[in-house]
Structure formats: structure tokens, C-alpha cells
Amino acid sequence: MTFERVFSGAPWEREVGYCRAVRAGGHIYVTGCAPVAVGGGVHAPGDARAQAERCFEIIRESLQGLGADLHHVVRTRMFVTDISRWAEYGAAHRAVFADSPPATTMVEVAALIDPAMLIEIEADAVAPPRDDA
């Protein structure tokens, strides 16, 4: 089986020893994506939906780097610091996956790596085998 990996360049990847996503055959696993702004820092502090949307952008980019896209996602896991804001996170999820909803889980956690981060999202996908892999 062929393994492919993509990296985002985040300093945590090197420090902790992980990649943004790994493809094993047709299975793709995207690590927890936090709402990191394009230039660094936290994207949209205080805005739950915007942070979730940013996480999905990062997931999409990771999947595309491995020859897949969001319609290949079969499962998501949302780790949130305030479960009472579930509808805001859910609205972002629904907007991305309305046509092909995956299995999902949303759980409240005590904290994320930066106190301004409200959500972190993981995704698993299944895509057709790549001809060049």
C-alpha cells in the first residue's frame, strides 16, 4: 500500500511529529484542523461559524493535496470549547456537507492550543485510488 502525506508548515507538525493529512490507499485522514489565519494567529476570534468555516477550508486544501475533495469526506469530528454554540458550528458543517452529509461527532473539550480558538475539526475521507500513487 502506498502512503502519501501533506504538510501545512505549521510549527506544531515538526514539534509534535505529525502531518496535516495522510492517504493510505483510498483512505484519507486529516488531522485536527484549528482556525489558523492565513498569515498566522487565530482566524475570526469570537466568531464560532467563521472559525469552523476556516477549519473546513484547511481540510479542503489538505484533501486536494491528496487528490480528493470535501465530497469524499465520510466522517468529521468537531472539538468545541463551548457546546452551547452547537448551532453556529452546525450551520458551517451543514453549508459544506448539505449534499453529502458525513457521519459526525461534536464534543466539548476543556481547551484548545490557543484560548481564542473555539473549534478544531478532524475529517476522514474515502476516495478512488490514484493512478499515479
Secondary structure, 3 states (H helix, E strand, C coil): CCEEEECCCCHHHHHHHCCCEEEECCEEEEEEECCECCCCCECCCCCHHHHHHHHHHHHHHHHHCCCCCHHHEEEEEEEECCHHHHHHHHHHHHHHHCCCCCEEEEEECCCCCCCCCCEEEEEEEECCCCCCC
